[in-house]
Amino acid sequence: MGKLLIILFSPPWQLENTDTIYEFAKAAIKEGHEVTVFCDGDATYNLMATQIVPDQTTPASKMAQLIKMSAKALVCGESARLRGIDLQNNLIKGVVRSSLGKLSELMEQHDRIIAFG
């Protein structure tokens, strides 16, 4: 099957982009596609473990579910650092630190790319 790269720039609570990519990625995974989600800018807040609240569905819990379903989740390390996010202790389990340089490589390696800003 294909390789899908989703680039997210939106913060978790201002737009419904996190909900949209969750449903989009979930459907792609169920169809057998490989999915990678790259979070940059304010989207780095979508990957904070402290945003997961028991008995509530939050953007971060949706991202964690995607990781459990086999999606790869990457965070721009510099964007996270500039927002005061501790990359060692504050991210959802399974999130990989990345960079814009790596993003350019991912864009060459994937069949389809979609960005939500």
N, C-alpha and C positions, 0 to 999 in steps of 0.2 A: 504494500500500500504506500501511500504518499507520506511526505514529511511536511508538517504544518508548523510555521513559526508565527506566534502571536506576540506582538509588541504592545505593551500597555504603558501609557503615560499618565493615566488618570488616578487621582487619589480614591481611596475606598468609599467615601461617603458622599461625594458631590455629584457624581454621575452614576448611571447604571451600567457603565462599561464593564465593571468586574462581574456583575451578574450575567451580562451578555457573553463575555469570553468564557465564563464557567459553562454555560449551556452549549456554546459553540464547541469548545474543547471536549466536553463530555460526549457530545454526539460524534465528533471526529474519532475519539478513542474507541467508542463502541463500534465504529465502522472499520476499525483496524489501523487507523492512521497513527503515526508517531507525532506527538504534539510537544512543542517547546514553548513556554511562556517566558518572555523577557520583560522584566519590570524596570522602568527607568523613570527618573524624575520623581514626582510625588506618588507614582505607582508603587514605589518601594514600601510605602506604608501598608500596602495590601499583604505584605509578607511578614508582618510583625506577629510573633507568637502571642504577645500581650493583647492582641486584638481578638483572640479566640476566647469566646465566653461560653461556659457550659449552658446548655439548653437554649442557645440562640444561634441562628444562622447568620454569620458575619462574612464579609468579604474574605477575611483571612481564613476562616474555616472552610470556605469554598475552595480557596487555593490549596489548602491542606488536603482536601478531598481529591482534587485533581492530581496532586503528587501521588497519593495512594492509588489512584487509577492508572498510573504509569507516566503521567505528564512530567516533563522536566521543567523545573522552575528556576530561573536565573535572575539575579538581582545585579544591577549596576553598582559595583562597590563604591565608586566615587559619589554617585547620587545618594546612596544610603549614608555614607560618611558625612556628607554635607548637611544632611538632615538630622544628624546626631544619633543615627541608628547604630547600635553596637552589633557588628556583623557576627561576632562570636556567640553572643548570648540572646539576641532579640529576634532572630529569624525563625520561621517555621522549620521544623526538622525536614531535611531534604533539599532545602534551597541552596543553590550553588552561587558563590560570588563570581561575578563576571565583569565585563567591561564593554565599552563601545567598540573597541577593536575586535573583541570576540563576536559582538553582534554583527559586524560586517562579514565575518567568516560564516556565521550562521545563515546570513542572508544568501550566501552563495551555495550553501549546503542543502537548503530546504526547497521543496517544490513550489510551495505557496507561502505567501507572507501577507498577514493582515495586521493593521495597526489601529489601535483605539486610543484617541487622545482626548 
